Amino acid sequence: MAESPQETVTKHLSDPSKPFRPILTSLNGDNSWLMSFPRPEEERAATGKVFYHLAFEPWLNGAAHVGHPWIVHLARVEKEGISTFEDLETLIREIEKAASAHLPANAQAQESARQLDAVLLGFFYSDHLHPQTLKTFPPEIPVIATAPGAAIIEPWNHFKTIKIINNFDSSATTWNSPDLHPGEPVPRWFTPLMILGKSELNFVFAIIWSHTVNGEEVHEAALDSPHGVQLDAKPLEAFLASEPETKKLAMLHGLKESHTGGIQTCYGAKGGLGLHRKVGGVEHWVLTHSSELKYTGIFMRLVWTTDTPRTIEWALEKEKKEHPDEELSGPPNFIKVANGASTVLTC
């Protein structure tokens, strides 16, 4: 019998000869992830932990709504793979146990029983910043959020530490200046940046992992664009031209198209393929924010929000028809992570 994807990931983690790479675990089959980034060796020794674990936009239970549920109400059709904070902590313990071969011989015992290191919030709508879920997380866990997200969270008086994700300006020429980093306790080797598009829903959220390979510093970027982005957006152009150069490790992007009030809000497979080409190709296109949702509420009925399923094959065929004379690179390395399962982002 063939190995399950989860067994493959566990085997990879437990083998010290395998590359030490980031892991993505789907928490709800949609847009919530556990992101686990390898710590530098000195941090592994000091903390007794192999990875820096972030809960990315956790929506673990209940529906998402704006104001009263009868105004805007979103519900996932598929049940989440991880339902509670305790389940998330158990998942992290399992990952750390599987990866313990990567701990240095002089590693200290873990100082804290808490496993999750931070919450990471790239967007602020309630299916991304889900109050019902977040309020079940311990107040001691740092939250890393954009300014609009922080403005929603701060009045709760729940979380003790909220760090701000900065916008990458179209005039910027470098992404690693100290004023763009959120500051401690976020590690210096981890840089989140918001790259705005031309509308509120359309953006790229860049997550940059800096590490050393054979004595040389390398910067790998994961680009989260759940709704897609306008490819001629000036901040995106500036980021792609900025220094130091980033290797495009992954792109988190949906396949389905969405329209609200006749206006396209999610660019889906075609937009994702365009972004993949725009950035020079990514190592992994990870499907996100494309699960089936139920839309109810007065506002949703008035504006008539609809989703249209699309596929990579459909987008490639459209691309071929629209650019018949261009020599295009091959199809992207597309990954669909099962709800509750993990994948290793190899290079």
C-alpha positions as CSV (number, residue, x, y, z in Angstrom):
1,M,0.0,0.0,0.0
2,A,1.3,3.5,-0.9
3,E,2.2,5.9,1.9
4,S,-0.3,8.6,2.8
5,P,0.9,12.2,2.3
6,Q,1.1,12.5,6.1
7,E,3.3,9.4,6.4
8,T,5.6,10.8,3.8
9,V,5.9,14.1,5.7
10,T,6.6,12.2,9.0
11,K,9.3,10.1,7.3
12,H,10.9,13.2,5.9
13,L,10.9,15.0,9.2
14,S,12.4,12.1,11.1
15,D,15.3,11.6,8.7
16,P,18.2,14.0,9.5
17,S,19.7,13.5,6.1
18,K,16.6,15.1,4.4
19,P,16.6,18.8,3.7
20,F,15.4,20.8,6.7
21,R,12.4,22.7,5.1
22,P,9.2,24.6,6.0
23,I,6.0,22.7,6.5
24,L,2.4,23.7,5.7
25,T,-0.5,22.0,7.5
26,S,-4.1,22.6,6.4
27,L,-6.2,23.4,9.5
28,N,-9.6,23.8,7.8
29,G,-9.4,22.8,4.2
30,D,-9.7,26.4,3.1
31,N,-7.4,29.2,4.1
32,S,-6.2,28.4,7.6
33,W,-2.7,26.9,8.0
34,L,-0.1,25.9,10.5
35,M,3.1,27.3,9.1
36,S,6.2,25.8,10.5
37,F,9.5,27.4,9.6
38,P,12.9,25.8,10.6
39,R,14.7,27.7,13.3
40,P,18.4,28.5,13.0
41,E,20.6,26.0,14.9
42,E,21.4,28.3,17.7
43,E,17.6,28.9,18.3
44,R,17.0,25.2,18.2
45,A,19.6,24.7,20.9
46,A,18.3,27.6,23.0
47,T,14.6,26.8,22.8
48,G,14.6,23.0,22.4
49,K,12.2,23.5,19.5
50,V,12.9,22.6,15.8
51,F,10.3,24.9,14.2
52,Y,8.8,28.4,14.6
53,H,5.1,27.6,14.4
54,L,2.5,30.1,13.3
55,A,-1.3,29.7,13.1
56,F,-2.1,31.5,9.9
57,E,-5.6,33.0,9.8
58,P,-7.1,30.3,12.0
59,W,-10.9,29.8,11.4
60,L,-11.4,26.6,13.4
61,N,-15.0,26.5,14.3
62,G,-18.3,28.3,13.7
63,A,-19.4,30.5,10.9
64,A,-17.9,33.8,9.9
65,H,-20.1,36.9,9.7
66,V,-19.9,40.7,9.5
67,G,-22.0,42.5,12.1
68,H,-25.1,40.3,12.8
69,P,-25.2,36.9,11.2
70,W,-28.4,37.9,9.3
71,I,-26.3,40.6,7.4
72,V,-23.3,38.6,6.1
73,H,-22.9,35.0,7.1
74,L,-20.3,32.6,5.6
75,A,-20.1,28.9,6.5
76,R,-17.7,26.2,5.4
77,V,-19.3,23.1,4.0
78,E,-16.4,20.8,5.0
79,K,-15.6,20.4,8.7
80,E,-12.3,21.7,9.8
81,G,-9.4,19.2,10.3
82,I,-8.3,20.9,13.5
83,S,-11.2,22.1,15.7
84,T,-9.7,23.6,18.8
85,F,-6.5,25.3,20.1
86,E,-5.8,22.1,22.1
87,D,-5.9,20.1,18.9
88,L,-3.5,22.6,17.3
89,E,-1.1,22.2,20.2
90,T,-1.2,18.4,19.9
91,L,-0.5,18.7,16.2
92,I,2.6,20.8,16.9
93,R,3.8,18.4,19.5
94,E,3.6,15.6,16.9
95,I,5.6,17.6,14.4
96,E,8.2,18.5,16.9
97,K,8.5,14.9,18.0
98,A,8.8,13.7,14.4
99,A,11.5,16.3,13.7
100,S,13.5,15.8,17.0
101,A,16.4,14.4,15.0
102,H,17.1,18.0,13.9
103,L,17.7,19.1,17.5
104,P,21.4,19.8,18.3
105,A,23.0,17.6,20.9
106,N,23.2,20.6,23.3
107,A,19.6,21.6,23.0
108,Q,17.9,22.9,26.1
109,A,14.6,21.6,27.4
110,Q,11.7,23.6,26.2
111,E,11.1,26.6,28.5
112,S,7.3,26.7,27.9
113,A,4.7,24.0,27.6
114,R,3.0,26.1,25.0
115,Q,3.8,24.9,21.5
116,L,2.3,27.7,19.2
117,D,4.7,30.6,18.8
118,A,2.4,33.2,17.1
119,V,-0.7,34.0,15.2
120,L,-0.2,35.5,11.8
121,L,-3.0,37.4,10.1
122,G,-2.6,38.7,6.6
123,F,-6.2,40.0,6.1
124,F,-8.9,41.3,8.3
125,Y,-12.3,40.1,7.0
126,S,-13.9,37.6,9.4
127,D,-13.2,34.5,7.4
128,H,-9.5,35.5,7.7
129,L,-9.6,37.1,11.2
130,H,-12.1,35.0,13.0
131,P,-13.0,36.4,16.4
132,Q,-14.7,33.3,17.7
133,T,-11.6,31.2,17.1
134,L,-9.0,33.8,18.1
135,K,-10.6,34.5,21.5
136,T,-10.1,30.8,22.4
137,F,-6.3,31.3,22.1
138,P,-4.2,32.1,25.2
139,P,-3.6,35.9,25.6
140,E,0.2,35.3,25.9
141,I,0.5,34.2,22.2
142,P,1.8,37.1,20.1
143,V,-0.4,38.2,17.2
144,I,1.3,39.5,14.0
145,A,-1.3,41.5,12.0
146,T,-1.8,44.3,9.6
147,A,-2.9,47.7,11.0
148,P,-6.6,47.1,10.1
149,G,-6.4,43.7,11.7
150,A,-4.8,45.2,14.9
151,A,-7.6,47.8,15.0
152,I,-10.2,45.0,15.2
153,I,-8.3,42.9,17.8
154,E,-7.0,45.6,20.2
155,P,-10.5,46.6,21.6
156,W,-11.0,43.0,22.8
157,N,-8.2,43.5,25.4
158,H,-7.4,39.8,25.0
159,F,-4.0,39.5,23.5
160,K,-1.0,41.0,25.3
161,T,1.3,41.4,22.3
162,I,0.2,42.6,18.9
163,K,2.9,43.4,16.3
164,I,2.2,45.3,13.1
165,I,2.8,44.0,9.6
166,N,4.1,46.9,7.4
167,N,3.0,47.7,3.9
168,F,5.6,47.5,1.2
169,D,5.5,50.9,-0.6
170,S,5.8,51.3,-4.3
171,S,8.8,53.6,-3.8
172,A,10.7,51.0,-1.6
173,T,13.9,49.4,-3.1
174,T,14.7,47.0,-0.2
175,W,12.4,44.7,1.8
176,N,14.7,44.0,4.7
177,S,15.2,47.4,6.2
178,P,14.7,47.4,10.0
179,D,11.7,49.7,9.9
180,L,9.7,47.2,7.8
181,H,10.2,44.3,10.3
182,P,7.5,44.0,13.0
183,G,10.1,43.8,15.8
184,E,10.5,41.4,18.7
185,P,9.4,38.8,19.5
186,V,9.1,38.1,15.8
187,P,12.5,36.6,14.7
188,R,14.8,38.7,12.6
189,W,14.9,35.9,10.0
190,F,11.1,36.0,9.5
191,T,9.7,39.0,7.6
192,P,6.0,39.4,6.8
193,L,5.0,42.2,4.4
194,M,1.7,43.4,2.9
195,I,1.9,44.2,-0.8
196,L,-1.3,46.0,-1.6
197,G,-3.2,45.8,-4.9
198,K,-5.7,48.2,-6.4
199,S,-8.6,47.0,-4.3
200,E,-9.1,46.0,-0.7
201,L,-9.6,42.3,-1.4
202,N,-6.7,41.9,-3.9
203,F,-3.2,41.9,-2.5
204,V,-0.1,39.7,-2.0
205,F,1.0,38.9,1.5
206,A,4.7,38.1,1.4
207,I,6.3,35.9,4.0
208,I,10.1,35.9,3.8
209,W,12.2,33.2,5.4
210,S,15.9,34.1,5.6
211,H,18.4,31.3,6.4
212,T,21.9,30.1,5.6
213,V,22.8,27.5,3.0
214,N,26.5,26.5,2.8
215,G,27.5,29.7,4.5
216,E,25.5,31.9,2.2
217,E,22.3,33.8,3.2
218,V,19.2,32.8,1.2
219,H,15.8,34.5,1.2
220,E,12.8,32.4,0.3
221,A,9.4,34.0,-0.1
222,A,5.9,32.5,0.2
223,L,3.3,34.7,-1.5
224,D,-0.2,34.5,-0.1
225,S,-2.8,35.9,-2.5
226,P,-6.1,34.2,-1.6
227,H,-8.2,36.4,-3.9
228,G,-5.6,37.2,-6.5
229,V,-4.0,40.6,-7.3
230,Q,-3.8,43.0,-10.2
231,L,-0.5,42.1,-11.9
232,D,0.3,45.7,-12.7
233,A,0.0,46.9,-9.1
234,K,2.9,49.2,-8.3
235,P,3.8,47.8,-4.9
236,L,4.1,44.3,-6.5
237,E,6.3,45.6,-9.2
238,A,8.5,47.3,-6.6
239,F,8.7,44.2,-4.4
240,L,9.8,42.0,-7.4
241,A,12.6,44.5,-8.2
242,S,13.7,44.9,-4.6
243,E,16.9,43.8,-2.9
244,P,18.1,41.4,-1.7
245,E,16.6,39.0,-4.2
246,T,14.1,36.5,-3.0
247,K,13.6,33.0,-4.3
248,K,9.9,32.4,-4.8
249,L,9.3,29.3,-2.8
250,A,5.5,29.1,-2.8
251,M,2.3,30.8,-3.8
252,L,-0.9,30.3,-1.9
253,H,-3.7,31.1,-4.3
254,G,-7.2,29.9,-5.1
255,L,-8.7,28.3,-8.2
256,K,-12.3,29.4,-7.9
257,E,-13.5,32.8,-9.3
258,S,-15.9,34.9,-7.2
259,H,-18.2,37.7,-8.2
260,T,-20.1,40.1,-5.9
261,G,-22.6,42.5,-7.4
262,G,-21.3,41.6,-10.8
263,I,-17.7,42.6,-9.9
264,Q,-15.0,39.9,-9.9
265,T,-13.4,39.8,-6.5
266,C,-11.4,36.5,-6.7
267,Y,-9.3,36.0,-9.9
268,G,-9.0,32.2,-9.4
269,A,-7.0,29.8,-11.6
270,K,-6.3,32.3,-14.4
271,G,-5.2,35.0,-12.0
272,G,-3.0,32.5,-10.1
273,L,-1.3,31.4,-13.3
274,G,-0.7,35.0,-14.3
275,L,0.9,35.7,-10.9
276,H,3.0,32.5,-11.2
277,R,4.3,33.8,-14.5
278,K,4.7,37.4,-13.2
279,V,7.1,36.4,-10.4
280,G,9.2,34.2,-12.6
281,G,7.6,31.0,-11.4
282,V,7.2,29.6,-7.9
283,E,8.4,26.2,-6.6
284,H,5.0,25.3,-5.3
285,W,1.5,26.6,-6.0
286,V,-0.5,25.6,-2.9
287,L,-4.2,25.7,-3.3
288,T,-5.9,27.9,-0.7
289,H,-9.2,29.7,-0.1
290,S,-11.1,27.6,-2.7
291,S,-13.3,25.4,-0.5
292,E,-17.1,25.4,-0.9
293,L,-18.7,28.1,1.2
294,K,-22.4,28.8,1.9
295,Y,-23.3,32.5,1.7
296,T,-26.4,33.7,3.5
297,G,-27.6,37.0,5.0
298,I,-29.4,40.0,3.6
299,F,-26.4,41.7,2.2
300,M,-25.1,38.5,0.5
301,R,-28.6,38.1,-1.1
302,L,-28.7,41.7,-2.3
303,V,-25.2,41.6,-4.0
304,W,-25.6,38.0,-5.1
305,T,-22.1,36.5,-4.4
306,T,-21.3,33.6,-6.6
307,D,-18.3,31.2,-6.9
308,T,-17.3,29.6,-10.2
309,P,-15.0,26.5,-9.9
310,R,-12.0,26.5,-12.2
311,T,-9.0,24.2,-12.8
312,I,-5.3,24.6,-13.6
313,E,-6.0,22.8,-17.0
314,W,-8.7,25.4,-17.8
315,A,-6.3,28.3,-17.0
316,L,-3.5,26.8,-19.1
317,E,-5.9,26.3,-22.1
318,K,-7.1,30.0,-21.8
319,E,-3.5,31.1,-21.6
320,K,-2.6,29.2,-24.7
321,K,-5.5,30.7,-26.7
322,E,-4.7,34.2,-25.5
323,H,-1.0,34.0,-26.2
324,P,-0.8,31.6,-29.2
325,D,2.6,32.9,-30.4
326,E,4.4,33.0,-27.1
327,E,6.7,30.3,-25.8
328,L,5.4,29.7,-22.3
329,S,7.1,27.7,-19.6
330,G,5.5,24.5,-18.4
331,P,2.6,24.1,-15.9
332,P,3.1,25.0,-12.3
333,N,3.8,22.5,-9.6
334,F,0.3,22.5,-8.1
335,I,-0.3,21.1,-4.6
336,K,-3.6,20.4,-2.9
337,V,-3.1,19.7,0.7
338,A,-5.9,17.6,2.3
339,N,-7.8,19.0,5.2
340,G,-5.7,18.3,8.3
341,A,-2.7,17.0,6.3
342,S,0.8,18.5,5.7
343,T,3.2,19.1,3.0
344,V,7.0,19.9,3.0
345,L,8.0,22.9,0.9
346,T,11.1,21.5,-0.8
347,C,13.3,23.6,-3.1
